[in-house]
Amino acid sequence: MPEKFRILVTRRLPVDVAARLDQDYDAVLNQDDNLYSSEALLEAASGKDALVVSSSDKLNADVLAAMPDTVRIIATVSVGYEHIDVEAATAHDIVVTNTPDVLTEATSDVGMLLLLAAARRAHEGQALIRENKWQGFAMDYNLGVDLMNKRLGVLGMGRIGRALAHRAAAFGMEIHYHNRSQLTPDLEAYAGNAVYHSDVDDFLSVCDFLSIHSPLTSETNKFLNAEHINLMPDGAIIVNTSRGGVVDDEALIAALKSGKLRAAGLDVFDGEPNINPGYLELPNVFMLPHIGSGTVETRNAMGFCAADNLDAVLAGKPALTPLT
């Protein structure tokens, strides 16, 4: 029987995914789900042919320069890949792959959850119930706002942005978007007959709601700052299911405190899980612990996509979803 390829899996994976990797490879699984330091990761990678990582693993140029020569592929179980210096990996002949396509529906579902929760003050309502402070029905108490006929701005019209727009249009929202380029007419039609804005200032000025779907890059880092918030209509609502670093936390917190923004729904945070404590003091923020892709079906699909990439590259074939 041929010797199995040796792999390191840095995070605990769903049971079915872990079982497949354990069966097909000589796998070191992180069943305790403890985070690796850079030094521990490099030590554990010694003699391995491949790594399966997540967005919590920071693989910068220094780490990749010290990566054992045996490592041929790094498969991240995520769509985003800002945690990996892809250029440095390429320079060291390491293939990097991600898991696109498979989490579109689950993440856009959470985007709709956040839109609704922020608009209807779900956090405050939950607190009333759980703290036993609800005094019964009142016509003017804890009032939210409708989605119907409101303008939803989608920042980043990739697969998830389009899926969110498609859902929001079914709620009667008017869809606007800003993207690096305009969509084809058929994709705009799918996304609720979305209206394209090439100018970001013009785009922000029509956003009663803003849903962020852009990757974290040098251009998008802290995009939602005080200047951009001030361009939005008073009482606008922010939703973020992409990356926390796209938002300037201090600017968003200040706008939520002042009333410039009505509410926010956040599934991602800069520096997570250590989030800005200012959010915890605000009743008008509905927060989730980065569960956009958090369904059994989706997390399995992500893990299997990573495994499929391992199978291909280690067999000498092209990666299925390469970043390098």
N, C-alpha and C positions, 0 to 999 in steps of 0.2 A: 504494500500500500504506500503511495507516494507521501512524502512528508508534507504536512499542512503548512501553509503560510502563517506567519506569526503576526498577530495584531494586538494593538492596545486600544481598549475602549475606555475613554476618560470619564464618562458619566453613566449612571444607571439608565438602561434603556427598557422599553416595554418588554414584557416577558417573551412574547413571540419573536421579537427581533433579536433579543439576547440569545434565545435558544437556537435560532438559525446561525448566528455568528459563532456560537460555541460549537455547533455541530460541524460547520464548514471550515473552521479555522482553529489554529492553536491560539485561543483568545484569552487575554487577560481582561476580565470584566471588573468594573468598579461597582460592586454590589452595595457597598456602603455609601456610594455617591459622594464621597469626600472630594473637594476640589483639589486639583494638583497645583502646586507651585511650579514655577518655570523649571526650577532645579529638579524637582521630583518628576516632572513630566519627561525631561530629557533623560533622566536615569531610567525611568520605566520604559522609554522608547528604545533603549539599547537592544540591538538585535532584532527589532521588529521590522516587518515589511510594510506595515500600514498603521495609520492611526485613525480612529473614529472619534471625532471631537464635537464640541458644542460651542455655542456663542460665549460660554463662560471661560473658555480656554483662550488665553491671549498669546497668539503665536506671532510675535513681532520679528523684525529682521534679525535681532541678536539670537533669539531662540532658534530660528530656522537655520541660521549659520552654524549653530552647534548641534543641529539635528543629526543623528546617526546616518551614515551613508546608506544604510540598508533600507531606510524608509523611502518607499516609492510613491505613496499616495496618502494624502490627508483628506478624509471625507468628513465634512462638517454636516451635522444633522440640523440644518437650518437653511433658510433662504439667504439671510444676510451673511456677509462674510467680512465685515469690517474688522473682526477680531483676528484675521489672518492677513499677513503681508503677502499678498499673492505674487507680487513682483519678486520678492525675496525667495519665495518657494520655487518659482520658475527658474531663478538663477541657480538653484541647487537641484534642478531636475526632479522636483517633487510635483506631482499632479495634485491639484486641489479641486474638489468637487463640492457642490451644495445640493439642496433638495428643493428645487423650484416646482411650481405647478401643483404639488400635492396638498398644499395647505391653504389654497385660495378660498375655498368655501368656508372652512371653519373660521378663518381669521376675519372674513367679511361678515360672518354671522356675529362675531364679537363686536365688530365695528357698529353694527346696527344696535346691538345691546347697549353699547356705550352711548350712542346717539339718543336712544329712548330714555335711558337711565338719567343722563345729564339733563335732558329736556324736561323730564317729569319729576326731577328732584328725588330720585329713588334712594339715594343715601340718607337724606333727611327723613324720608318716610320710614325706612328700615329702622333708623335710630329711634323714632317715636314709638314704634312697636316694641323693639327689644329693650328699651329703657322704661317701658310702661308709662309713657308720657302722653299717649294718644287720648284725647278727651272726647272723641266721637266726631261724626261728620259735621263739617261746616262749609258753607258755600264759598268762603273766601280764604280758606286755609291751605297752605302748602301748594299753591297753584304753580303749575309748570307752564310750558308753551307747547303748541302743536308743531308737528313736523309738516303737516299739509300746507302746501303753497309757500313754504320757506325755501330759500336758496341755499343749497348745499354746495360748498366748494370742495373739490377733491384735489389735493396736492399730490401729484404723482399718479398717473393713470395707467399703471401696470395692471397685471391680472387682478390683484386684490382691490385696487382702486376701482377698476371697472365693475367688479362683482359687487362692491359696496354701493356704487352708483346705481346699478341695476336694481338692487334691493330697495334703496332709498326712493327711487322713482316710483316704485309700487306703493309707497306711502304718500305719494303726491308731492314729492319734493322736486324742485327745479334744479337741475344739475349744471354746475359750472366746473371747469377744471383748468389747471395750469400744469404743463408737462414740458419736457424738453422739445417735443415735437407734437404736432396735431395728429390725432388718431384718424384712421381711415373712416369714411362715412358709415360703414357697417358697424365698426366698433363704437363710434359715437352713438349710433342708434341703439345698440345693446345697452350702453351706459346711460339710458334715459334721455336720448337725444341731447347729449351733453354739449354745452357751449364752450368753445375753446378760448382761452385768454393767453396770448403770448406775453403780455406785460403783467408781471406779478403784482404790481401795485393796483392795476385795474381789477385783477382777479380778486384780491383781498377785499376790495371795496364793496363787493357784492356778496360776501360770505356771511350769511346769517348763521350758518354752521360751517366749520372747517374740519375736514377729516384728513389727517396726514398719513400718506402712504409712500413717502420718499425714502430711499436708502440714506444711511448716514455717510456723508462724504465731506470733504473739506468745504464744498460749496453749500451743503445743507446744514452743516453744524451750527446749532443755535439759530436756525432760520427764523423760528417764531420768537423774535425779540420784541422789545418795547416799540421800536419803530414800526414793525410790521403789524403788531397788535393795534396800534393807533390808527392804522389805515382801515381797520374792520368796522362794521357797523356797531354802534353801542348795543350791548346786550347779546353779542354773538356767543356761540358755544363752540368749544374746541374738543376734538376727539383725536387721540393718537394711538394707533396700533402698529406703528412702524418701529422707530427707534427713539429712545428717550432723549438722546443727544440732539435731535432736531429741534427740541424746545429749550429755550432759555428759562430755566425754572424760576429764577427770581422775577423775571418779567411777567411770566404767566401768573405767579402767585400774587404779585402786586395788582395785576389787572383783575383778578378774581376778587381780591379784597376791596378794591375801589368800586366795583360794579361796572367797570368798562366791559368786562366779560361776564355773562350771566352764570356760566357753569363750564365744567370740563369733565370729560370721560377719558380716563387714562388706563392703558393696559401695559405701558412700557415707561421706564424711568431712566434718567441719566444716573449712572452709578449703581443701578439696581444690583442686589436687593436693598442697598443702603440709599433710600430715597430722601429727597430734601424734606426735613421735618416740617417745613412750612405747609406742605400739603395736608398734613394730619390735622391741622387746626382749622381747616376750611370745610364748612358744611356743604358747599356747592361743588365739591369734587367727588365723582364716583370713580373708585379705583379698583383694579383687578391685578393680580400678581402674574402678569405676562402669560396669560393662558389663551392667547389668540389661536394657537394651533392645538390647544389642549383637549382633543377628543381622542378616544381609543383608536378610531379609524385613521385619523390624520397622523398621529404620532407613529403608528405602525407603518403607514405609508412613507413617512419621512425616513424611518429606520431602514425599511426595505430598499428605498432609493439609494441610501448610502451603501447598503450591502451590495446592491447591483453594480454600483460603481467599483467597489472593491473587486468583485468577481471579474469585471471586464479588464481593469487595469492590471491586476495580478496575473491574468491569463494572457497578457500581452496585447490586449485589444484597446481601442480608444475608450475613454471614459464616456459615460452616457450624458452627464451634466457637468462638463468641465468648466473651470474658471481660469485654467492656465493653458 
